Amino acid sequence: MRRVAITGWGAVTPLGLTASATWDALRSGRCAIAPLQSLPREGLRAGIAAEVRGFDPLAHFDEKRLLLLDRVSQFALVAAREAVAQAGLEFRASGLGARSACIIGTGMGGELTRDEASRRMYADNNPRVHPLAIVKTMANAPACQISMEFGLTGPTFAVVSACASSNHALAQALQMIRCGMADIAVAGGTEACISLGGVRAWEAMRVLAEDTCRPFCRQRRGLVLGEGAAVFVLEEYQRARARGAAILAEFAGAGMSADAGDIVFPKAEGAASAMRLALADAGLAPGAIGYINAHGTGTPANDPTETQAIHAVFGEHAHRLAVSSTKSMHGHALGAAGALELVATLGALREGVIPPTANFLDPDPACDLDYVPNTAREQAVAAALSNSFAFGGLNAVLALKRV
């Protein structure tokens, strides 16, 4: 079975407009959760979010191109450009495009275009919809736009599995390279979900925090919405070494499972199954893992359930693990969450620094692991997991090794 290397990363997040800026903010423990700027806060119970600020679409695209791009595709394209540039690849002239896949996860697709079309029809009583609304809102638009930008003519598609979308997309890309369907993959996730309709829908579920995101601590009150994108270049390992690429980490394995239980309430057994499968796929013993980037949404149900799952998989080693939730800093970016968290996991492996769980106050007896509260920790990590658990009981876990 072929090994897989990560040779490029790119990101547009609430913490920074590049992957390196995002990682610098993560290791410093900076929180991007703040009062909403893109929406009117009047009438909203939870008037906070982790928004991408300072992003100027016209700095990246001409006006004609922007007619085809929802914010969700804009984020994905800019992140992909950074990742491909770092990897040092040129797809068209070299003919690599035919052996290159593009798989991008998203939970909502072109939400802002959809929300605006609904506002025009129902609030303004305007029956005319933008003629490009469909190609902007469709969930596969970001993957298609990246494919067209770089000339990637191999397998190209979207993965939509709520908050596990990015990890599912990356796992698919891993398997494609392993089995020989592709030699290179541009993969990750993107989300631009902070619309008035979206925020109100999440408020109706009563899972949004009104103060901030405090995963695993006793004062947690719920999740905080975020947005952004992170995209990675994956390559067959020996190919990357032969061309002298800088390898960020080895993408060692992935595990996926379904709870087959409740549509929203998580099951520890399902999460534990995905972690065990990821370890087995990577050929790693539980004791080899030094860090877990947790799903850690800050909701009453998720955090103790994930803690139980980690105990079930790791036994006594669970208390020696560093576990943190970076959603405390960049918010919950839904379908892009796993991709943003892979930036954190890669940074931990490369630099030996564990990003913290920010906003942590008092421990919860039901959450009894080492959550690296508030301050990053210098700690060498040889292997790590990144967890994503979604509504619908869908679980996807990635396993990485330091090179």
Buried (B, 14 or more C-beta within 10 A) or exposed (E): EBBBBBBBBBBBBBBBBBBBBBBBBBBBBBBBBBEBEBBEEEEBEBBBBBBBEEBEBEEBBEEEBBEBBBBBBBBBBBBBBBBBEBBEBEBEEEEBBEBBBBBBBBBBBBBBBBBBBBBBEEEEEEEEBBEEBEBBBBBBBBBBBBBBBBBBBBBBBBBBBBBBBBBBBBBBBBBBBBEEBBBBBBBBBBBBBBBBBBBBEBBEEEBBBEBBBBBBBEBBBBBBBBBBBBBBBBBBBEBBBEEEBEBBBBBBBBBBBBBEEEEBEBBBBBBBBBBBBBBEBBEBEBEBBBBBBBBBBBBBEBBBBBBBBBBBBBEEBBEEBBBBBBBBBBBBBBBBBBBBBBBBBBBBBBBBBBBBBBBBEEBBEEBBBBBBBEEBBEEEBBBBBBBBBBBBBBBBBBBBBBB
